[in-house]
Amino acid sequence: MRGVDRGSRVAVATDGLRSSRGEARDALLPMVRMRYGHPVETMTTAEMLDRRR
């Protein structure tokens, strides 16, 4: 994630991730959280839109 590497906070839409295998998608979020930690925030697209208001 280039944004994190450049020092920016990054938001990932949890309901926007797709995979042909549900297990792969479910495994992705914990890996992202462990790898990037605090600079990456996970939320639904509805939560993202609410924050923009």
DSSP file (Angstrom, degrees, kcal/mol; ACC not computed):
  #  RESIDUE AA STRUCTURE BP1 BP2  ACC     N-H-->O    O-->H-N    N-H-->O    O-->H-N    TCO  KAPPA ALPHA  PHI   PSI    X-CA   Y-CA   Z-CA
    1    1 A M     >        0   0    0      0, 0.0     4,-2.0     0, 0.0     3,-0.3   0.000 360.0 360.0 360.0 107.4    0.0    0.0    0.0
    2    2 A R  H  >  +     0   0    0      1,-0.2     4,-1.6     2,-0.2     6,-0.2   0.847 360.0  59.5 -61.0 -37.4    1.8    3.0   -1.3
    3    3 A G  H  4>S+     0   0    0      1,-0.2     5,-3.0     2,-0.2    -1,-0.2   0.909 107.3  45.9 -60.0 -43.2   -0.2    5.4    0.9
    4    4 A V  H >45S+     0   0    0     -3,-0.3     3,-1.8     1,-0.2    -1,-0.2   0.916 110.0  54.5 -65.3 -43.4    1.0    3.8    4.1
    5    5 A D  H 3<5S+     0   0    0     -4,-2.0    -1,-0.2     1,-0.3    -2,-0.2   0.797 108.8  49.7 -60.6 -28.2    4.6    3.7    2.8
    6    6 A R  T 3<5S-     0   0    0     -4,-1.6    -1,-0.3    -5,-0.2    -2,-0.2   0.366 125.6-101.0 -93.5   4.5    4.4    7.4    2.2
    7    7 A G  T < 5S+     0   0    0     -3,-1.8    -3,-0.2     1,-0.3     2,-0.2   0.569  77.9 132.0  92.5   9.5    3.0    8.1    5.7
    8    8 A S      < -     0   0    0     -5,-3.0     2,-0.3    -6,-0.2    -1,-0.3  -0.598  59.5-114.2 -92.4 155.1   -0.7    8.5    4.9
    9    9 A R        -     0   0    0     -2,-0.2     2,-0.4    31,-0.1    31,-0.2  -0.666  33.7-156.1 -81.2 145.1   -3.6    6.9    6.7
   10   10 A V  E     -a   40   0A   0     29,-3.2    31,-3.2    -2,-0.3     2,-0.4  -0.977   7.0-152.6-128.1 136.6   -5.5    4.5    4.5
   11   11 A A  E     -a   41   0A   0     -2,-0.4     2,-0.5    29,-0.2    31,-0.2  -0.921   7.8-160.8-109.1 134.5   -9.1    3.3    4.8
   12   12 A V  E     -a   42   0A   0     29,-2.8    31,-2.2    -2,-0.4     2,-0.8  -0.963  17.4-133.7-115.7 125.8  -10.1   -0.1    3.5
   13   13 A A  E >   -a   43   0A   0     -2,-0.5     3,-1.6    29,-0.2     4,-0.4  -0.685  14.3-161.1 -79.6 110.2  -13.8   -0.8    2.8
   14   14 A T  G >  S+     0   0    0     29,-2.3     3,-0.6    -2,-0.8    30,-0.2   0.820  90.8  48.7 -64.7 -31.4  -14.4   -4.2    4.4
   15   15 A D  G 3  S+     0   0    0     28,-0.3    -1,-0.3     1,-0.2    29,-0.1   0.397 103.2  64.3 -89.3   4.9  -17.6   -4.8    2.3
   16   16 A G  G <  S+     0   0    0     -3,-1.6     2,-0.4     2,-0.0    -1,-0.2   0.455  78.9  99.1-102.1  -3.9  -15.8   -3.8   -0.9
   17   17 A L    <   -     0   0    0     -3,-0.6     2,-0.3    -4,-0.4     8,-0.0  -0.692  51.7-179.2 -86.5 134.4  -13.3   -6.7   -0.8
   18   18 A R        +     0   0    0     -2,-0.4     2,-0.3     7,-0.0    -2,-0.0  -0.963  11.2 168.5-134.7 151.6  -14.1   -9.6   -3.0
   19   19 A S        -     0   0    0     -2,-0.3     6,-0.0     1,-0.0     3,-0.0  -0.978  44.4-120.1-153.4 154.3  -12.6  -12.9   -3.8
   20   20 A S  S    S+     0   0    0     -2,-0.3     2,-0.5     1,-0.2     3,-0.1   0.710 108.9  52.1 -70.1 -16.9  -13.7  -16.0   -5.6
   21   21 A R  S >> S-     0   0    0      1,-0.1     4,-1.6    -3,-0.0     3,-0.6  -0.979  74.3-152.3-121.9 121.4  -13.1  -17.8   -2.3
   22   22 A G  H 3> S+     0   0    0     -2,-0.5     4,-2.6     1,-0.2     5,-0.2   0.830  96.2  59.7 -58.4 -34.8  -14.7  -16.4    0.8
   23   23 A E  H 3> S+     0   0    0      1,-0.2     4,-1.8     2,-0.2    -1,-0.2   0.879 102.7  52.2 -64.2 -36.6  -11.9  -17.8    3.0
   24   24 A A  H <> S+     0   0    0     -3,-0.6     4,-1.3     2,-0.2    -1,-0.2   0.922 111.4  46.2 -65.4 -43.8   -9.3  -15.8    1.1
   25   25 A R  H  X S+     0   0    0     -4,-1.6     4,-1.1     1,-0.2     3,-0.4   0.925 112.2  50.8 -63.6 -44.8  -11.3  -12.6    1.6
   26   26 A D  H  < S+     0   0    0     -4,-2.6    -1,-0.2     1,-0.2    -2,-0.2   0.820 111.3  48.7 -63.9 -30.9  -11.8  -13.4    5.3
   27   27 A A  H  X S+     0   0    0     -4,-1.8     4,-1.4    -5,-0.2    -1,-0.2   0.730 100.1  68.6 -79.5 -22.8   -8.1  -14.0    5.8
   28   28 A L  H  X S+     0   0    0     -4,-1.3     4,-2.5    -3,-0.4     5,-0.2   0.917  92.7  54.5 -65.8 -45.8   -7.1  -10.8    4.0
   29   29 A L  H  X S+     0   0    0     -4,-1.1     4,-2.6     1,-0.2     5,-0.2   0.919 108.1  47.0 -61.4 -47.8   -8.3   -8.3    6.6
   30   30 A P  H  > S+     0   0    0      0, 0.0     4,-2.4     0, 0.0    -1,-0.2   0.889 113.0  51.6 -60.4 -35.2   -6.5   -9.7    9.6
   31   31 A M  H  X S+     0   0    0     -4,-1.4     4,-2.6     2,-0.2     5,-0.2   0.916 110.2  47.9 -66.3 -41.9   -3.3   -9.9    7.5
   32   32 A V  H  X>S+     0   0    0     -4,-2.5     4,-2.7     2,-0.2     5,-0.6   0.928 112.7  49.1 -63.1 -44.6   -3.7   -6.2    6.5
   33   33 A R  H  X5S+     0   0    0     -4,-2.6     4,-1.6     1,-0.2    -2,-0.2   0.906 114.8  44.3 -62.3 -42.1   -4.3   -5.2   10.1
   34   34 A M  H  <5S+     0   0    0     -4,-2.4    -2,-0.2    -5,-0.2    -1,-0.2   0.903 117.7  44.4 -69.5 -40.6   -1.2   -7.2   11.3
   35   35 A R  H  <5S+     0   0    0     -4,-2.6    -2,-0.2    -5,-0.2    -3,-0.2   0.913 130.4  19.9 -71.9 -43.7    1.1   -6.0    8.5
   36   36 A Y  H  <5S+     0   0    0     -4,-2.7    -3,-0.2    -5,-0.2    -2,-0.2   0.713  84.8 177.5-105.4 -24.4    0.2   -2.3    8.5
   37   37 A G    ><< +     0   0    0     -4,-1.6     3,-1.6    -5,-0.6    -1,-0.2  -0.292  61.6   9.8  63.4-134.6   -1.4   -1.7   11.9
   38   38 A H  T 3  S+     0   0    0      1,-0.3    -1,-0.2   -29,-0.0    -2,-0.0   0.783 119.4  61.7 -56.8 -39.7   -2.5    1.7   13.0
   39   39 A P  T 3  S+     0   0    0      0, 0.0   -29,-3.2     0, 0.0     2,-0.6   0.699  96.4  71.0 -66.2 -14.4   -2.2    3.6    9.6
   40   40 A V  E <   -a   10   0A   0     -3,-1.6     2,-0.4   -31,-0.2   -29,-0.2  -0.898  65.7-171.1-107.5 122.1   -4.8    1.3    8.0
   41   41 A E  E     -a   11   0A   0    -31,-3.2   -29,-2.8    -2,-0.6     2,-0.4  -0.916   8.1-153.0-110.4 134.7   -8.4    1.7    9.2
   42   42 A T  E     +a   12   0A   0     -2,-0.4     2,-0.3   -31,-0.2   -29,-0.2  -0.899  29.8 139.2-109.7 137.5  -11.1   -0.8    8.2
   43   43 A M  E     -a   13   0A   0    -31,-2.2   -29,-2.3    -2,-0.4   -28,-0.3  -0.969  50.2 -88.4-162.2 167.2  -14.7    0.1    7.9
   44   44 A T     >  -     0   0    0     -2,-0.3     4,-1.9   -31,-0.2     5,-0.1  -0.363  40.2-110.4 -78.3 165.2  -17.8   -0.4    5.7
   45   45 A T  H  > S+     0   0    0      1,-0.2     4,-2.5     2,-0.2     5,-0.2   0.865 120.1  56.8 -64.4 -34.4  -18.5    1.8    2.8
   46   46 A A  H  > S+     0   0    0      1,-0.2     4,-2.4     2,-0.2    -1,-0.2   0.911 106.3  49.4 -62.2 -41.7  -21.5    3.2    4.7
   47   47 A E  H  > S+     0   0    0      2,-0.2     4,-1.8     1,-0.2    -1,-0.2   0.887 110.1  51.6 -64.2 -38.4  -19.2    4.2    7.6
   48   48 A M  H  X S+     0   0    0     -4,-1.9     4,-1.1     1,-0.2    -2,-0.2   0.935 111.0  47.0 -62.4 -45.9  -16.9    5.9    5.1
   49   49 A L  H  X S+     0   0    0     -4,-2.5     4,-0.7     1,-0.2     3,-0.4   0.886 108.9  54.9 -65.4 -38.7  -19.8    7.9    3.6
   50   50 A D  H >< S+     0   0    0     -4,-2.4     3,-0.8     1,-0.2    -1,-0.2   0.874 105.4  53.4 -61.1 -37.5  -21.1    8.9    7.0
   51   51 A R  H 3< S+     0   0    0     -4,-1.8    -1,-0.2     1,-0.2    -2,-0.2   0.766 102.3  58.6 -70.2 -24.5  -17.7   10.3    7.9
   52   52 A R  H 3<        0   0    0     -4,-1.1    -1,-0.2    -3,-0.4    -2,-0.2   0.669 360.0 360.0 -77.6 -16.1  -17.7   12.5    4.8
   53   53 A R    <<        0   0    0     -3,-0.8    -1,-0.2    -4,-0.7    -2,-0.2   0.466 360.0 360.0 -82.8 360.0  -20.9   14.2    5.8
